[in-house]
Each structure stands twice: as structure tokens, then as C-alpha cells.
Amino acid sequence: RVQLVESGGGSVQAGGSLSLSCAASGYTYSNYYIGWIRQAPGKEREGVAAIGRGGDTVFADSVKGRFTISRDNGKNTLHLQMNSLKPEDTAMYYCAADPPGSFLWIGQFLSRPTHSEWGQGTQVTVSS
């Protein structure tokens, strides 16, 4: 069974940093597209960042220049480094993954309404 487990959420003041991690198990992690989706109360889900198996990345315009995404295929982990956090970054952050062949290019990950695998989410709260 595929499992994605997020960690690293918390509370921080605006301008601060947080790092999220996602530990994956149960499948050939290195072949999958994997990324982060967030959802704030009363708002739609938003694709934040994603990374392909070759290391190609894509970011939502709202986080470009502030967030970085990386993957460690040897440890089956995904990381999201979030810097210069803003109150509008407050949301539940979910790790999500899709199998090979799901997309023509990694950018499609952010706009896809659903994904094959999901974690349970980790809360990020940024206070002003």
C-alpha cells in the first residue's frame, strides 16, 4: 500500500521559514511525480510545487522565489523549504504523488484537481 507521511508543519511569524518533509513508501518512489498541494479554510486547493523524476520543478506564481522543492530518491523523501512566509501561506499542506505517464510535463501537476496518492497533511500557520 502506498503511504505518504508529511512532517514539519507549525506556526511561524511572517517573514520566517519552515521546512516540510514527506516520507514515501510502498512504491517505486523515484519514478513518480510528487509535489505539494495546500488548502486554506474556505478556499480551493492550490498546487504549490512539484518535482519530476528527473528533477524538473514547477512552482505556483504565489510562491516563486520563496519556496524550493527537492527530492531524495535514495531516502524516498520530498522536501519543501518555505522562506519569507506570508500570512496568506497559512493552509494545510498535503504531499501528493502520481505515477509515471500521468503528465506530458511537470507543470500539469499543479493544475490537476486530484492525484493518485495523498498524505494526511500538515498544518502551516503564519501570523502577521
N, C-alpha and C positions, 0 to 999 in steps of 0.2 A: 504494500500500500504506500502511495506517495505521501510524504509528510513535509510540510514547510513550517518552520517554527521561528517566529520573529523574536527579537530581543533588542533592548537598548533604548526604548522609548522613555519619556519622562517629561519633567517640567523645566523650562528654562526661560530666562528673560530675553526680550527682543535683543537681537544682536549676538546672541550666544550660539553655541554649537551643540549638536547631538550626533551620535553615530548609531545607526541601526544595523542589525545583522539578521540574516535569515539562514538558518541551517536546513539543508535539504537532505532527504533520504528516500530510498525506495525506488529510485530510477536512475538512469544514466544522466546525471545532472549536467555534465559538460556539454551534452548535445542540445539542451533546452534553451529556449529564450526565457529570460527571467527578469523581473523588474518589480517596481513598487507602484502601488495604487493607493490613493488616500481618499477618505471621505469624511467631511466635516458634517456636523449635525445640520439637517435641513438642506444639505447641498448634494449635488450629484457626485458620483465617483469621478476622480480625476487621475489620469495616468501621470505619474511623476517622472519616472526614469526607467529605462530598460537597457539591457545589455545582451547582445547576441553571443553565440558560442565562440565567435571569432574575436570578441572584444569590442565590436562596434556598439556605440552607445547612442541614446537619444534622450533628450530632456524636454519637459514641458517648458514653455516660454517663461512661466512664472517662477521657475527655479534655476534657469540657466545662469551660470556664473556663480551660483551659491552652493549647489549640490553636486556631488560627484558620486558615481556608481562604479563598483568594481566587483569582480568575482574571483574566487579562488577555487578552481576546478579540482585541485588536489584535496581540498578540505570540504568540498561541497557547500561552500558558503557564499553568500551575497552580502555586500555592504553598501550602505548609503551614508555618506558623510554630508551632513547638513550644516552649513555655515551661514552667518548673517541671518539668523532665523527671524521671521516676522510673525506677528500675531495671526496673520492670515494663513500661516503654515499649520496652525492648530488643526489636528484631524486624527482619525485612526488611520494608521499606515499598515497596509497589507502587502505581503510578499506574494507574488503570483508567477506562475510559470506555464509555458506552452511548449508542446513537443516540436521537434524538427518538422519543417514543412508548413507550419502554421501561417507564416507570413512571407511576402516577397521581399520585404525589407523591415528592419527593426522598428522604424517609425510607426508601423501599423499597430505595434503592441500598445501604444498609449491610447489609441482611439478605439481599441476593441472593447466592446461592452462587457464581455465576460472572458474568463480564462479557464484553462483546463484544471489548474491546481491553485489552491489558495491557502494561505496561512490563517491563523486566528486573529491576527492584528496586534499592533502595539500602539498605545496612545502617545501622541506628541502634543504637548501644550506649551504655547509660547505666550508669555504675558508681556504687556506693554509697560 
